[in-house]
Amino acid sequence: MSATRRGADRRPSDYYPTPPEAINALLPALAPYLPPPGFPILEPGAGGGSIIRALRRHRPDLRFDAVELDR
């Protein structure tokens, strides 16, 4: 059982996409720590790509390598 008392109900493959609003809210605090243009960023659990899409809107100059085990 989870801390939220939702029982054993889980999404298939434990896929829980990150809402774009959450990423957009964090970007101002992360901006000073983002790498220089062209620097590769590895997204090891890319899922549907919501984090990469949000980052690209703010920093289209970065390069992303996305990896996901499930299609």
Secondary structure, 3 states (H helix, E strand, C coil): CCCCCCCCCCCHHHCCCCCHHHHHHHHHHHHHHCCCCCCEEEECCCCCCHHHHHHHHHCCCCEEEECCCCC
